[in-house]
């Protein structure tokens, strides 16, 4: 099984984003479960998937409101 380094530290000689295998971890004296629990690595198959956007527009259209008051009554003061 392959894992990807997610830590800012070097894990078994690999840096963030690089892949490593179970054999790499075990040969360096590490434990897979411990590195997973600490968040230093993740399974390579757990990459984020792209969500397809809907083809429909979900924005709500608000009614148009005039910006200026059209009833200017200068005599009403």
N, C-alpha and C positions, 0 to 999 in steps of 0.2 A: 504494500500500500504506500502511496505517496502522500507527503505532507508539504505544506507551504509555510515558510517562516513568516510570522506576523509580528515578531518582536523587533525592537530597535537594537537588541543585542545580538551578537553572533551566537548561533545555535549550531553546534557540530561543524563549525567552520563555514556555515552558510549565513548570508545576510538576508534582510527583509525582502520577501518576494521570491526567493530562490526555493527550488524544490529539494526535498530530501526524502529518503526512504527509511523504512523501519530498520534495515540493516545499518544505515548510516548512524542512526540514533543509538542502536544497541552496541555497535562497535566502538562508539565514543563513551560508553558507560552511562548513557542517558536512559530515561524511562518515558515511553510514549505517553502513558496516561498522565504522568506528572506534567509534562510539557503542554499537553492539551488543556489540562485543568488550569494551568497558570496563564493560558492564553498566548504562549510563545509560538505555537504552531496551530494549524488547522488542516483538516483533511483537504486534499487537492480537489475533490469532487464537490466541496462546499463553496463553490464560487458563486457570486451573486448572478442571478438570471435577469435578463432584460424583460421588463414588463411591456407588452405591446399596448400602445395607447389606443383608446377607443376612437372610432372614426366619427363619432357624434360629438358635437359641441355641447358641453355641459354648462356653459356660462348662462347665467340668468340675465335676460335683457331687462333693464330698468326703463320705465317710461321717461320720455324726454320732458324735462322741465325747463321753461325759459329761464335764462340767467338774469335778465333784467326785468324789472317790473314794467309792464306795458301800460299800466293805469297811473300815469303821472298826474296827480291832482295838485297843482301848485297853489290853488286857492284854499286848500284844506290845511291850514296850519294851526 
